[in-house]
């Protein structure tokens, strides 16, 4: 007798629609650490899709710091920060981050997604609107939805468009942008947005997940690039899962904002604190980022970016205008992006195709990310492989 499925028909229809549109997502299991030379499905690849921009995820100092901290403080946080989950490694990390970035307070969150949900849902509401860049990360959009706040989105990177929305608003609220945009790799016009927020009396929030550690003096990200400070950007969110090579997130802000978020940021109040061992590893990562080794890694990453852009500029592609570790190549059609990704895998290059709804329809791409852990030979392999695959595709199309 054929088993009866309890799965709703609408769910199966939605999955089939994704399959037909070449938009199905699948989990990939790595059989190696998070390093460029990785092993996937028992095959060796050179990966160009990790956010481990400085190559710290497998750094021996971070591994030792995690082990050492776990020996003293254990692995689990045990409770929220406000009950009994705020341990000495958390406090040490918060203080070090605040000093590094020049803010009065830093609050730790379990993930960047939760940090963005927490900050926006606490500060916005039905009477305090949110204005955001069109290409902001999903977590920033979801924070406004959770707050049930009026949400308007300005044209990407367009300060004049943002100003028109602020002028039309009957009340002030929260102006929100990514620092480095995760799918395009370009950088927000932070100095102009800061002036705009100040002019209209709006709160300014920047999520610099992809800039911190990699950009600016001492790795201080988009703040340092434009000479901004805690007064210019009163709410700065950063994550540890990218350049820091660990996990978790934080918001850097003033004493007053921190006191308010402690009362009203639900993902902070009602979530178990991040592992104290992970906090210890992240503090070790911050020390590397601030050191001469950190600067060497940023310099090497910048050289990789320059080499890559020089090599591929003559290829039949649309390369986004990015000087960051994120170097997207626009393919357009989702099926074509998948095919190119598969052809690169056949040459030992792992680079995932990014498709809608993560990016707009018709803007599927290869989101190539570079790391200081890549060698010069790795970059040669990537560029040679792209040249072979894309040139062959153009020839076949003709």
C-alpha positions in Angstrom: 0.0 0.0 0.0 1.4 3.4 -1.0 2.2 5.6 2.0 0.1 8.7 2.4 2.0 12.0 2.6 1.1 14.5 5.3 3.1 17.2 3.5 0.8 20.1 2.4 0.3 20.4 -1.3 1.3 24.1 -1.3 4.7 23.2 0.3 5.4 20.6 -2.4 4.3 23.1 -5.1 6.7 25.8 -3.8 9.6 23.4 -3.8 8.8 22.3 -7.4 8.6 25.9 -8.5 12.1 26.5 -7.0 13.4 23.4 -8.9 11.9 24.6 -12.2 13.5 28.0 -11.8 17.0 26.6 -10.9 16.7 28.2 -7.5 16.9 25.2 -5.1 19.4 25.6 -2.2 21.3 22.7 -0.8 23.7 22.2 2.1 27.3 21.3 1.3 29.4 19.4 3.8 33.1 20.2 4.1 35.5 17.5 5.3 38.2 19.9 6.2 38.7 23.1 8.2 37.6 26.4 6.8 40.7 26.9 4.6 41.1 27.7 0.9 42.3 24.1 0.1 39.2 22.3 1.2 37.7 18.8 0.7 34.1 18.5 -0.4 32.4 15.2 -1.3 35.7 13.4 -1.1 37.2 15.8 -3.7 39.8 18.5 -3.3 39.0 22.1 -4.3 40.4 25.6 -3.9 37.5 27.5 -2.5 36.6 31.1 -3.4 33.3 31.6 -1.6 34.2 31.8 2.1 33.9 35.0 4.2 37.1 34.1 6.1 38.7 37.2 4.5 41.8 37.3 6.7 42.3 33.5 6.9 41.9 33.4 10.7 39.3 30.7 11.0 41.9 28.0 11.4 44.7 30.1 13.0 46.6 28.2 15.7 46.4 31.2 18.1 42.6 31.2 17.9 42.4 27.4 18.4 44.7 27.7 21.4 42.7 30.6 22.9 39.5 28.7 22.5 41.0 25.6 24.2 42.6 27.7 27.0 39.4 29.6 27.7 37.3 26.4 27.7 39.6 24.9 30.2 38.8 27.7 32.6 35.2 28.8 31.8 33.8 25.8 30.0 32.0 25.7 26.7 28.4 26.9 27.2 27.2 30.3 28.3 24.4 28.6 30.3 22.0 31.6 30.3 21.4 35.0 28.8 23.8 37.8 29.6 21.2 39.3 32.0 20.7 36.2 34.1 24.1 34.5 34.8 25.5 34.0 31.3 27.8 37.0 31.1 31.3 35.6 31.9 34.6 37.3 32.3 35.7 36.5 28.6 32.6 38.3 27.4 33.4 41.3 29.4 37.0 41.4 28.3 36.0 41.1 24.6 33.4 43.9 24.9 35.9 46.2 26.6 38.6 45.5 24.0 36.2 46.1 21.1 34.9 49.3 22.6 38.5 50.6 23.0 39.5 49.5 19.4 36.5 51.2 17.8 36.2 54.3 20.1 32.7 53.6 21.5 31.5 53.8 25.1 29.9 50.4 25.1 29.8 47.1 23.2 27.1 44.5 23.6 27.6 40.9 22.3 25.0 39.0 20.4 24.9 35.3 19.3 24.8 36.1 15.6 24.8 39.1 13.3 21.3 38.3 12.3 20.2 38.5 15.9 22.1 41.7 16.5 20.3 43.4 13.6 16.9 42.1 14.6 17.6 43.2 18.2 18.7 46.7 17.5 16.1 47.6 14.8 13.1 46.0 16.5 14.0 47.8 19.8 14.6 51.3 18.3 11.8 51.3 15.6 8.1 50.9 16.0 4.8 52.0 14.3 5.7 55.6 15.0 9.4 55.5 14.3 10.0 54.6 10.7 13.0 52.8 9.1 14.7 54.0 5.9 17.1 51.5 4.4 19.4 51.0 1.4 17.7 48.9 -1.3 20.4 46.2 -1.1 20.7 45.9 2.6 21.1 42.4 4.1 17.9 40.4 4.8 18.4 40.7 8.6 18.2 44.5 8.4 14.9 44.3 6.5 13.6 41.6 8.9 14.4 43.8 11.9 12.0 46.5 10.5 9.3 44.0 9.8 9.6 42.6 13.4 9.3 46.1 14.7 6.1 46.6 12.6 7.7 49.9 11.6 7.0 51.9 8.4 9.8 50.8 6.0 11.0 52.7 3.0 14.0 51.7 0.9 16.1 54.2 -1.1 18.0 53.5 -4.3 21.2 51.7 -3.7 24.0 54.0 -2.5 22.0 57.0 -3.5 22.1 59.7 -0.9 19.7 62.0 -2.8 17.1 59.2 -2.8 17.5 58.7 0.9 17.1 62.4 1.5 13.8 62.4 -0.4 12.5 59.7 1.9 13.6 61.5 5.0 12.0 64.7 3.8 8.6 63.0 3.2 8.6 61.3 6.6 6.4 63.0 9.2 8.6 61.6 12.1 12.2 60.8 12.6 13.4 57.2 12.9 16.3 54.9 11.9 18.5 55.3 8.8 20.1 51.9 8.2 22.8 50.7 5.8 25.4 48.0 5.2 28.9 49.3 5.3 30.2 46.8 2.6 27.3 45.2 0.6 27.5 41.5 0.9 26.5 40.6 -2.7 28.0 43.5 -4.6 31.1 44.3 -2.6 30.8 48.1 -2.9 30.9 50.5 0.1 28.1 52.8 1.3 28.6 56.6 1.2 28.9 56.7 5.0 30.1 60.3 5.4 27.2 61.7 3.4 24.7 59.4 5.1 26.0 60.6 8.5 25.5 64.2 7.5 22.1 63.4 6.3 21.0 61.7 9.5 22.4 64.6 11.6 20.6 67.1 9.4 17.2 65.5 9.8 17.6 64.2 13.4 17.5 60.5 12.5 19.4 57.7 14.2 22.1 56.2 11.9 22.9 52.5 12.0 25.6 50.7 10.0 26.2 47.0 9.7 29.9 46.6 8.8 30.0 42.8 8.9 32.1 42.7 5.7 34.3 45.7 6.4 35.6 45.3 9.9 39.0 43.7 10.1 39.7 44.1 6.4 39.4 47.8 5.7 40.8 51.0 7.0 43.5 51.9 9.5 44.0 49.2 12.1 41.2 47.2 10.4 38.5 49.5 11.8 36.4 49.1 8.6 34.2 51.7 7.0 34.5 54.0 9.9 38.2 54.5 9.4 37.9 54.7 5.6 36.0 58.0 5.9 37.3 59.3 9.2 34.1 58.7 11.1 33.6 58.0 14.8 31.0 57.0 17.4 29.3 60.4 17.1 29.0 60.1 13.3 27.7 56.5 13.5 26.0 56.0 16.8 25.0 52.4 16.1 27.6 50.1 14.6 27.0 46.4 14.2 29.8 43.9 13.5 30.1 40.2 13.2 32.8 37.7 14.1 32.0 35.1 11.4 33.8 36.9 8.6 37.2 38.5 9.0 37.5 37.5 12.7 37.2 33.9 11.8 35.0 32.9 14.8 31.3 33.3 15.5 28.9 35.8 17.1 28.3 39.5 16.7 28.2 42.9 18.6 26.7 46.3 18.6 29.0 49.3 19.5 27.2 52.3 20.8 26.8 54.8 23.6 26.0 54.1 27.3 22.4 55.4 26.8 21.7 53.3 23.7 23.2 50.3 25.4 21.0 50.8 28.5 18.0 51.0 26.2 18.9 47.9 24.2 19.5 46.0 27.4 15.9 46.6 28.3 14.2 46.2 24.9 16.3 44.2 22.5 14.5 40.9 22.7 17.2 38.8 20.9 19.6 40.0 23.6 17.3 39.6 26.6 16.0 36.2 25.7 19.0 34.4 24.2 21.7 32.3 25.8 25.0 34.2 25.6 27.7 33.1 23.1 30.2 30.5 24.3 32.8 32.0 26.6 35.3 29.8 24.8 34.3 31.5 21.5 34.7 34.9 23.2 38.2 34.0 24.2 39.0 33.0 20.6 37.5 36.2 19.3 39.6 38.3 21.6 42.7 36.5 20.3 41.5 37.3 16.8 41.1 41.0 17.6 44.6 41.1 18.9 45.9 39.6 15.6 43.8 42.1 13.6 45.3 45.0 15.5 48.9 43.6 15.2 51.5 43.8 12.4 50.4 40.3 11.3 46.9 41.7 10.8 48.2 44.5 8.6 50.3 42.0 6.6 47.1 40.0 6.0 45.2 43.1 4.9 48.0 44.0 2.6 48.1 40.6 1.1 44.3 40.6 0.6 44.5 44.0 -1.2 47.2 42.6 -3.5 44.9 39.6 -4.3 42.0 41.9 -5.1 44.2 44.1 -7.4 45.6 41.0 -9.2 42.2 39.5 -9.7 40.7 42.6 -11.2 43.6 43.2 -13.5 43.5 39.6 -14.8 39.7 39.4 -15.5 39.0 42.9 -16.8 39.4 41.7 -20.4 37.1 38.7 -20.0 33.5 38.8 -21.4 31.9 39.4 -18.0 30.3 42.1 -15.9 32.6 42.7 -13.0 31.1 44.7 -10.1 32.9 47.9 -9.1 34.4 46.6 -5.9 37.7 47.1 -4.2 36.9 44.7 -1.3 37.3 41.0 -0.8 33.9 40.5 -2.4 34.3 40.3 -6.2 31.0 39.4 -7.9 30.8 38.4 -11.5 27.3 39.0 -12.9 26.0 36.2 -15.1 22.3 37.1 -15.2 20.5 33.8 -15.8 20.3 31.4 -12.9 20.8 28.3 -15.0 23.8 29.8 -16.7 25.3 30.7 -13.3 24.9 27.2 -12.1 26.5 25.8 -15.2 29.5 28.0 -14.9 29.9 27.2 -11.3 29.9 23.4 -12.2 32.5 23.9 -14.9 34.7 25.7 -12.4 34.3 22.8 -10.0 35.5 20.4 -12.7 38.7 22.5 -12.7 39.1 22.3 -9.0 37.6 25.7 -8.2 34.7 25.9 -5.7 32.6 29.0 -6.2 28.9 28.9 -5.5 26.4 30.5 -7.8 24.2 33.1 -6.0 20.7 33.3 -7.4 17.4 35.0 -6.5 15.9 35.8 -4.1 19.3 36.5 -2.5 20.0 38.8 -5.5 17.5 40.5 -7.9 15.9 38.4 -10.7 18.2 38.5 -13.8 21.3 39.3 -11.6 22.5 35.7 -10.7 26.2 35.8 -10.2 29.4 34.1 -9.0 30.1 35.7 -5.7 33.9 35.3 -5.6 35.5 36.1 -2.3 39.2 36.4 -1.8 41.2 35.7 1.4 44.6 36.5 2.7 45.0 32.8 3.2 44.9 32.3 -0.6 48.3 31.9 -2.2 49.5 33.6 -5.4 49.1 30.3 -7.2 45.5 30.0 -6.0 44.7 33.3 -7.7 46.4 32.2 -10.9 44.3 29.0 -10.8 41.1 31.0 -10.3 41.8 33.5 -13.1 43.0 30.8 -15.5 39.9 28.7 -14.8 37.6 31.7 -15.3 39.3 32.6 -18.6 38.9 29.0 -19.9 35.3 28.6 -18.8 34.0 32.1 -19.8 35.9 32.1 -23.1 34.5 28.7 -24.0 31.0 29.8 -23.1 31.2 32.9 -25.3 32.6 30.8 -28.2 29.7 28.3 -27.9 27.1 31.1 -27.7 28.4 32.3 -31.1 
